[in-house]
Amino acid sequence: MERGPAIFGGVVFALFGGGLLVWTAVRVRQRRPVAHGVNRVASATLAGLASVIALVLGVWCISRL
């Protein structure tokens, strides 16, 4: 993988994953829904899983340098 796209992709995935994880944690802590019209536990679990996957992809992209 080329350096420029790997760094850009890694940073984008890491920022998105970190932001989503923080946002989800704040919503859960305030006992507010993460997604409207969906079960609170299911939406928090799915959002948490998506954020962890994005963080792992970001670390993977950066580690490919």
C-alpha positions in Angstrom: 0.0 0.0 0.0 1.3 3.5 -0.8 2.1 5.7 2.1 -0.2 8.6 1.4 -3.4 6.6 0.9 -2.6 4.3 3.9 -2.1 7.3 6.2 -5.2 9.1 5.0 -7.3 5.9 5.2 -6.0 5.0 8.6 -6.6 8.5 10.0 -10.1 8.7 8.5 -11.1 5.3 9.9 -9.6 6.1 13.3 -11.3 9.4 13.6 -14.6 8.0 12.5 -14.4 5.0 14.9 -13.2 7.1 17.8 -15.9 9.8 17.2 -18.6 7.1 16.9 -17.5 5.3 20.0 -17.4 8.6 22.1 -20.8 9.6 20.7 -22.4 6.2 21.4 -20.9 6.2 25.0 -22.3 9.6 25.7 -25.8 8.7 24.4 -25.8 5.5 26.4 -24.6 7.2 29.5 -27.4 9.9 29.2 -29.9 7.1 28.6 -30.9 8.6 25.3 -31.5 6.5 22.2 -28.6 5.9 19.8 -31.0 5.5 16.9 -34.6 6.5 16.9 -37.2 3.8 16.4 -34.8 0.9 17.3 -34.2 -1.1 20.4 -31.9 0.9 22.7 -29.6 -2.1 23.4 -29.4 -3.3 19.8 -28.6 0.2 18.4 -25.9 0.8 21.1 -24.4 -2.7 20.4 -24.4 -2.2 16.6 -22.9 1.3 16.9 -20.3 0.1 19.3 -19.4 -2.8 17.0 -19.1 -0.5 14.0 -16.9 1.9 15.9 -14.5 -0.9 17.0 -14.4 -2.2 13.4 -13.5 1.2 12.1 -10.8 1.6 14.8 -9.3 -1.8 13.9 -9.4 -0.9 10.2 -7.6 2.4 11.0 -4.9 0.6 12.9 -4.5 -2.0 10.2 -4.1 0.7 7.5 -1.5 2.6 9.5 0.3 -0.7 10.4 0.7 -1.5 6.6 3.2 1.3 6.2 
